[in-house]
Protein backbone atom coordinates (compact mmCIF):
# COMPACT_ATOMS: atom_id res chain seq x y z
CA UNK A 1 0.00 0.00 0.00
CA UNK A 2 1.41 3.37 -0.95
CA UNK A 3 0.00 6.60 0.40
CA UNK A 4 0.28 9.55 -1.94
CA UNK A 5 0.21 13.20 -1.09
CA UNK A 6 0.50 16.29 -3.23
CA UNK A 7 4.25 16.06 -2.61
CA UNK A 8 4.53 12.44 -3.74
CA UNK A 9 4.42 9.07 -2.06
CA UNK A 10 5.21 9.11 1.67
CA UNK A 11 4.55 5.52 2.74
CA UNK A 12 5.06 2.06 1.30
CA UNK A 13 3.79 -0.83 3.42
CA UNK A 14 4.90 -4.13 1.93
CA UNK A 15 3.34 -7.51 2.81
CA UNK A 16 2.76 -9.90 -0.03
CA UNK A 17 3.80 -13.43 0.94
CA UNK A 18 1.69 -16.52 0.62
CA UNK A 19 1.62 -19.12 3.39
CA UNK A 20 -0.43 -22.11 2.33
CA UNK A 21 -1.57 -24.90 4.61
CA UNK A 22 -3.21 -28.13 3.52
CA UNK A 23 -4.93 -30.36 6.06
CA UNK A 24 -4.93 -34.14 5.88
CA UNK A 25 -6.12 -36.26 8.79
CA UNK A 26 -5.66 -33.25 11.09
CA UNK A 27 -1.95 -32.98 10.29
CA UNK A 28 -0.57 -29.86 8.69
CA UNK A 29 1.45 -30.22 5.52
CA UNK A 30 3.40 -27.16 4.55
CA UNK A 31 3.03 -27.16 0.80
CA UNK A 32 4.68 -23.76 0.65
CA UNK A 33 8.08 -25.36 -0.08
CA UNK A 34 6.82 -27.02 -3.23
CA UNK A 35 4.20 -24.60 -4.46
CA UNK A 36 4.88 -21.16 -3.05
CA UNK A 37 8.67 -20.78 -3.00
CA UNK A 38 8.92 -18.98 -6.35
CA UNK A 39 5.75 -17.00 -5.61
CA UNK A 40 7.07 -15.86 -2.22
CA UNK A 41 10.42 -14.89 -3.77
CA UNK A 42 8.64 -12.90 -6.46
CA UNK A 43 6.20 -11.22 -4.08
CA UNK A 44 8.26 -10.61 -0.94
CA UNK A 45 11.77 -10.00 -2.16
CA UNK A 46 11.38 -8.90 -5.77
CA UNK A 47 8.11 -7.09 -4.99
CA UNK A 48 9.93 -4.90 -2.49
CA UNK A 49 12.82 -4.35 -4.92
CA UNK A 50 10.42 -3.24 -7.66
CA UNK A 51 8.25 -1.08 -5.40
CA UNK A 52 11.17 0.81 -3.89
CA UNK A 53 12.73 1.35 -7.33
CA UNK A 54 9.55 3.16 -8.37
CA UNK A 55 8.64 4.87 -5.09
CA UNK A 56 12.01 5.85 -3.57
CA UNK A 57 12.66 8.56 -6.20
CA UNK A 58 9.13 9.91 -5.67
CA UNK A 59 9.61 9.88 -1.89
CA UNK A 60 12.97 11.61 -2.24
CA UNK A 61 11.50 14.29 -4.51
CA UNK A 62 8.75 14.84 -1.93
CA UNK A 63 11.23 15.31 0.92
CA UNK A 64 11.34 11.77 2.25
CA UNK A 65 9.08 8.99 3.36
CA UNK A 66 8.78 5.70 5.14
CA UNK A 67 8.83 2.10 3.97
CA UNK A 68 7.49 -0.46 6.44
CA UNK A 69 7.86 -4.13 5.50
CA UNK A 70 5.91 -6.91 7.17
CA UNK A 71 8.03 -9.92 7.94
CA UNK A 72 7.37 -12.70 10.45
CA UNK A 73 8.96 -14.34 13.46
CA UNK A 74 9.32 -17.37 11.17
CA UNK A 75 12.11 -15.39 9.45
CA UNK A 76 13.99 -15.19 12.76
CA UNK A 77 13.62 -18.67 14.21
CA UNK A 78 12.02 -22.02 13.44
CA UNK A 79 8.24 -22.03 13.47
CA UNK A 80 6.02 -24.95 12.43
CA UNK A 81 8.62 -26.75 10.34
CA UNK A 82 10.32 -26.07 7.01
CA UNK A 83 8.70 -23.99 4.32
CA UNK A 84 9.48 -21.11 1.98
CA UNK A 85 7.51 -18.46 3.88
CA UNK A 86 10.07 -17.83 6.66
CA UNK A 87 13.20 -17.94 4.47
CA UNK A 88 11.72 -15.58 1.88
CA UNK A 89 10.67 -13.17 4.63
CA UNK A 90 14.24 -13.44 5.99
CA UNK A 91 15.61 -12.48 2.57
CA UNK A 92 13.18 -9.56 2.40
CA UNK A 93 14.21 -8.49 5.91
CA UNK A 94 17.90 -8.53 4.95
CA UNK A 95 17.18 -6.53 1.81
CA UNK A 96 15.08 -4.01 3.76
CA UNK A 97 17.89 -3.57 6.28
CA UNK A 98 20.36 -2.83 3.49
CA UNK A 99 17.81 -0.54 1.87
CA UNK A 100 17.51 1.39 5.14
CA UNK A 101 21.21 2.17 5.01
CA UNK A 102 21.16 3.28 1.39
CA UNK A 103 18.02 5.44 1.61
CA UNK A 104 18.62 7.10 4.99
CA UNK A 105 20.56 9.98 3.41
CA UNK A 106 17.51 10.68 1.22
CA UNK A 107 15.28 11.07 4.30
CA UNK A 108 13.59 7.75 3.60
CA UNK A 109 13.26 5.43 6.57
CA UNK A 110 12.92 1.66 6.10
CA UNK A 111 11.77 -0.57 8.94
CA UNK A 112 10.44 -4.08 9.37
CA UNK A 113 7.62 -5.39 11.57
CA UNK A 114 7.77 -9.11 12.42
CA UNK A 115 4.48 -10.36 13.85
CA UNK A 116 4.06 -13.60 15.69
CA UNK A 117 0.84 -15.61 15.51
CA UNK A 118 -2.05 -13.27 14.69
CA UNK A 119 -5.66 -14.44 14.67
CA UNK A 120 -8.42 -13.08 12.46
CA UNK A 121 -11.54 -14.65 10.99
CA UNK A 122 -10.70 -16.44 7.75
CA UNK A 123 -6.93 -16.30 8.36
CA UNK A 124 -4.43 -19.13 8.75
CA UNK A 125 -4.88 -19.28 12.51
CA UNK A 126 -8.66 -19.50 12.13
CA UNK A 127 -8.13 -22.50 9.84
CA UNK A 128 -5.61 -24.04 12.24
CA UNK A 129 -7.98 -23.53 15.17
CA UNK A 130 -10.71 -25.37 13.25
CA UNK A 131 -8.62 -28.24 11.85
CA UNK A 132 -5.73 -28.58 14.31
CA UNK A 133 -7.16 -27.65 17.66
CA UNK A 134 -4.31 -29.26 19.65
CA UNK A 135 -1.64 -27.33 17.71
CA UNK A 136 -3.63 -24.11 18.10
CA UNK A 137 -4.03 -24.63 21.86
CA UNK A 138 -0.33 -25.52 22.23
CA UNK A 139 0.65 -22.31 20.42
CA UNK A 140 -1.63 -20.19 22.62
CA UNK A 141 -0.22 -21.94 25.70
CA UNK A 142 3.32 -20.90 24.64
CA UNK A 143 2.24 -17.26 24.42
CA UNK A 144 3.16 -15.42 27.63
CA UNK A 145 0.00 -13.32 27.16
CA UNK A 146 -2.06 -16.53 26.63
CA UNK A 147 -3.67 -15.34 23.39
CA UNK A 148 -2.73 -14.72 19.78
CA UNK A 149 -2.22 -11.23 18.48
CA UNK A 150 -4.83 -9.17 16.69
CA UNK A 151 -4.34 -7.38 13.35
CA UNK A 152 -4.88 -3.95 14.95
CA UNK A 153 -1.98 -4.57 17.35
CA UNK A 154 0.37 -5.10 14.40
CA UNK A 155 -1.16 -2.16 12.51
CA UNK A 156 -0.48 0.11 15.49
CA UNK A 157 3.24 -0.63 15.26
CA UNK A 158 3.24 -0.11 11.48
CA UNK A 159 1.46 3.23 11.97
CA UNK A 160 4.02 4.32 14.56
CA UNK A 161 6.98 3.40 12.35
CA UNK A 162 5.42 5.24 9.42
CA UNK A 163 4.72 8.35 11.49
CA UNK A 164 6.94 11.35 12.21
CA UNK A 165 7.07 10.14 15.84
CA UNK A 166 9.54 7.48 14.63
CA UNK A 167 11.77 9.96 12.78
CA UNK A 168 14.96 8.50 14.28
CA UNK A 169 13.99 4.89 13.64
CA UNK A 170 15.34 3.26 10.49
CA UNK A 171 16.75 -0.20 9.83
CA UNK A 172 14.86 -1.65 12.79
CA UNK A 173 13.03 -4.97 12.90
CA UNK A 174 10.30 -4.70 15.52
CA UNK A 175 8.97 -8.03 16.78
CA UNK A 176 5.26 -7.90 17.65
CA UNK A 177 4.53 -11.30 19.13
CA UNK A 178 3.33 -10.95 22.71
CA UNK A 179 6.64 -12.41 23.93
CA UNK A 180 6.32 -15.61 21.88
CA UNK A 181 9.92 -15.65 20.64
CA UNK A 182 12.36 -16.64 23.34
CA UNK A 183 15.67 -15.36 22.02
CA UNK A 184 17.41 -12.30 23.45
CA UNK A 185 16.65 -9.40 21.13
CA UNK A 186 19.60 -7.04 21.09
C-alpha positions in Angstrom: 0.0 0.0 0.0 1.4 3.4 -0.9 0.0 6.6 0.4 0.3 9.5 -1.9 0.2 13.2 -1.1 0.5 16.3 -3.2 4.2 16.1 -2.6 4.5 12.4 -3.7 4.4 9.1 -2.1 5.2 9.1 1.7 4.6 5.5 2.7 5.1 2.1 1.3 3.8 -0.8 3.4 4.9 -4.1 1.9 3.3 -7.5 2.8 2.8 -9.9 0.0 3.8 -13.4 0.9 1.7 -16.5 0.6 1.6 -19.1 3.4 -0.4 -22.1 2.3 -1.6 -24.9 4.6 -3.2 -28.1 3.5 -4.9 -30.4 6.1 -4.9 -34.1 5.9 -6.1 -36.3 8.8 -5.7 -33.3 11.1 -1.9 -33.0 10.3 -0.6 -29.9 8.7 1.5 -30.2 5.5 3.4 -27.2 4.5 3.0 -27.2 0.8 4.7 -23.8 0.6 8.1 -25.4 -0.1 6.8 -27.0 -3.2 4.2 -24.6 -4.5 4.9 -21.2 -3.0 8.7 -20.8 -3.0 8.9 -19.0 -6.3 5.8 -17.0 -5.6 7.1 -15.9 -2.2 10.4 -14.9 -3.8 8.6 -12.9 -6.5 6.2 -11.2 -4.1 8.3 -10.6 -0.9 11.8 -10.0 -2.2 11.4 -8.9 -5.8 8.1 -7.1 -5.0 9.9 -4.9 -2.5 12.8 -4.3 -4.9 10.4 -3.2 -7.7 8.3 -1.1 -5.4 11.2 0.8 -3.9 12.7 1.4 -7.3 9.6 3.2 -8.4 8.6 4.9 -5.1 12.0 5.8 -3.6 12.7 8.6 -6.2 9.1 9.9 -5.7 9.6 9.9 -1.9 13.0 11.6 -2.2 11.5 14.3 -4.5 8.7 14.8 -1.9 11.2 15.3 0.9 11.3 11.8 2.2 9.1 9.0 3.4 8.8 5.7 5.1 8.8 2.1 4.0 7.5 -0.5 6.4 7.9 -4.1 5.5 5.9 -6.9 7.2 8.0 -9.9 7.9 7.4 -12.7 10.5 9.0 -14.3 13.5 9.3 -17.4 11.2 12.1 -15.4 9.5 14.0 -15.2 12.8 13.6 -18.7 14.2 12.0 -22.0 13.4 8.2 -22.0 13.5 6.0 -25.0 12.4 8.6 -26.7 10.3 10.3 -26.1 7.0 8.7 -24.0 4.3 9.5 -21.1 2.0 7.5 -18.5 3.9 10.1 -17.8 6.7 13.2 -17.9 4.5 11.7 -15.6 1.9 10.7 -13.2 4.6 14.2 -13.4 6.0 15.6 -12.5 2.6 13.2 -9.6 2.4 14.2 -8.5 5.9 17.9 -8.5 5.0 17.2 -6.5 1.8 15.1 -4.0 3.8 17.9 -3.6 6.3 20.4 -2.8 3.5 17.8 -0.5 1.9 17.5 1.4 5.1 21.2 2.2 5.0 21.2 3.3 1.4 18.0 5.4 1.6 18.6 7.1 5.0 20.6 10.0 3.4 17.5 10.7 1.2 15.3 11.1 4.3 13.6 7.7 3.6 13.3 5.4 6.6 12.9 1.7 6.1 11.8 -0.6 8.9 10.4 -4.1 9.4 7.6 -5.4 11.6 7.8 -9.1 12.4 4.5 -10.4 13.8 4.1 -13.6 15.7 0.8 -15.6 15.5 -2.1 -13.3 14.7 -5.7 -14.4 14.7 -8.4 -13.1 12.5 -11.5 -14.6 11.0 -10.7 -16.4 7.7 -6.9 -16.3 8.4 -4.4 -19.1 8.7 -4.9 -19.3 12.5 -8.7 -19.5 12.1 -8.1 -22.5 9.8 -5.6 -24.0 12.2 -8.0 -23.5 15.2 -10.7 -25.4 13.3 -8.6 -28.2 11.9 -5.7 -28.6 14.3 -7.2 -27.6 17.7 -4.3 -29.3 19.7 -1.6 -27.3 17.7 -3.6 -24.1 18.1 -4.0 -24.6 21.9 -0.3 -25.5 22.2 0.6 -22.3 20.4 -1.6 -20.2 22.6 -0.2 -21.9 25.7 3.3 -20.9 24.6 2.2 -17.3 24.4 3.2 -15.4 27.6 0.0 -13.3 27.2 -2.1 -16.5 26.6 -3.7 -15.3 23.4 -2.7 -14.7 19.8 -2.2 -11.2 18.5 -4.8 -9.2 16.7 -4.3 -7.4 13.4 -4.9 -4.0 15.0 -2.0 -4.6 17.3 0.4 -5.1 14.4 -1.2 -2.2 12.5 -0.5 0.1 15.5 3.2 -0.6 15.3 3.2 -0.1 11.5 1.5 3.2 12.0 4.0 4.3 14.6 7.0 3.4 12.4 5.4 5.2 9.4 4.7 8.4 11.5 6.9 11.3 12.2 7.1 10.1 15.8 9.5 7.5 14.6 11.8 10.0 12.8 15.0 8.5 14.3 14.0 4.9 13.6 15.3 3.3 10.5 16.7 -0.2 9.8 14.9 -1.6 12.8 13.0 -5.0 12.9 10.3 -4.7 15.5 9.0 -8.0 16.8 5.3 -7.9 17.7 4.5 -11.3 19.1 3.3 -11.0 22.7 6.6 -12.4 23.9 6.3 -15.6 21.9 9.9 -15.6 20.6 12.4 -16.6 23.3 15.7 -15.4 22.0 17.4 -12.3 23.4 16.6 -9.4 21.1 19.6 -7.0 21.1 
